[in-house]
Amino acid sequence: MMRLAATSLCVDLGRRRALDAVDLILGPGRLTVIVGPNGAGKTTLLRALAGLIAPAAGHVTLDGAPVVRMRASERARTIAYLPQGGSVAWPLPVTNVVALGRLPHGEQPDSLSAAGREAVADAIAAADLKGFEDRPATELSGGERARVLLARALATKAPVLLVDEPVAALDPRHELTVLQVLRAHAKAGANVVAVMHNLTLAARFADAIVLLDQGRVQAHAAPAEVFTEAQLAASFGIRAHVSHAEGGLVVVAESALPEPR
Ligand SMILES: Nc1ncnc2c1ncn2[C@@H]1O[C@H](COP(=O)(O)OP(=O)(O)OP(=O)(O)O)[C@@H](O)[C@H]1O
């Protein structure tokens, strides 16, 4: 099933309560986008969903089992996590970096199974990296590198995919490519959760939006229900104009509201 659930989830970072009593149920087959202002707790929530942070209270479960208690190898096969602004340390060819996504299956880049080779090829095609296979991953632009790291996560073929700002460094065409890939992955049955700042793209591609503010879930609903002018003013401190266009909702941030929140 791959149903992710956070129940009364509280996470402390240092002395700060970064997540406060978060309740969420995220079903498979959906692309959920987490939005919220800087410091709202989005990355912390994604890391907690991935089982990478132990909660101060409450828990995160995958099909009822606490993720922090899953064996690390099983968790790595089941939950692919793409951190924000990841870097590549070694000058490996792109194909080998993408193939690192097969490590949770016990496959080394130079000894992939047939399924592993297919997964790597699929991921390279999905991230629009054909032609880049032999380039050293350290000699790419920021946006190209971001796509390589996404491809590594896709190559895992994990049924849960958690991605932190996957389109932050991308040009408009690749923003669309990546969101189409994430949506297709969800439509194929995966549970896909992405953190994003671009509200119009989020509205266009997400099945559901989670709006976080100060560590709390302010809304969890369809984009049109979450992206109201009143909600955007309350959570982001902006005056925004929301309109309905053919491709979906368009959110235009018009001005920052003068009052500090
Ligand atoms: N290691 C840490 N120790 C203490 N506080 C931290 C630590 N890491 C993050 N925080 C704080 O926890 C809060 C949530 O951080 P988080 O990175 O989850 O926010 P975010 O919503 O992802 O922000 P952004 O949009 O800027 O990426 C912030 O107030 C941040 O300052």
The ligand as a Gaussian input file, in Angstrom:
#p B3LYP/6-31G(d) Opt

LIG

0 1
 N       20.342000      21.901000      13.188000
 C       19.417000      22.791000      13.598000
 N       19.397000      23.243000      14.887000
 C       18.463000      24.127000      15.311000
 N       17.492000      24.620000      14.515000
 C       17.467000      24.198000      13.238000
 C       18.421000      23.274000      12.707000
 N       18.131000      23.047000      11.399000
 C       17.046000      23.818000      11.120000
 N       16.656000      24.503000      12.208000
 C       15.506000      25.424000      12.321000
 O       14.330000      24.620000      12.230000
 C       13.325000      25.311000      11.491000
 C       12.835000      24.460000      10.328000
 O       13.886000      24.309000       9.395000
 P       13.631000      23.619000       7.973000
 O       14.961000      23.483000       7.299000
 O       12.836000      22.391000       8.186000
 O       12.748000      24.719000       7.259000
 P       12.234000      24.797000       5.738000
 O       10.767000      25.026000       5.789000
 O       12.706000      23.614000       4.963000
 O       12.947000      26.119000       5.232000
 P       13.499000      26.610000       3.776000
 O       12.298000      27.010000       2.961000
 O       14.308000      27.816000       4.151000
 O       14.321000      25.501000       3.184000
 C       13.941000      26.636000      11.076000
 O       13.518000      27.626000      11.956000
 C       15.432000      26.415000      11.209000
 O       16.078000      27.624000      11.540000

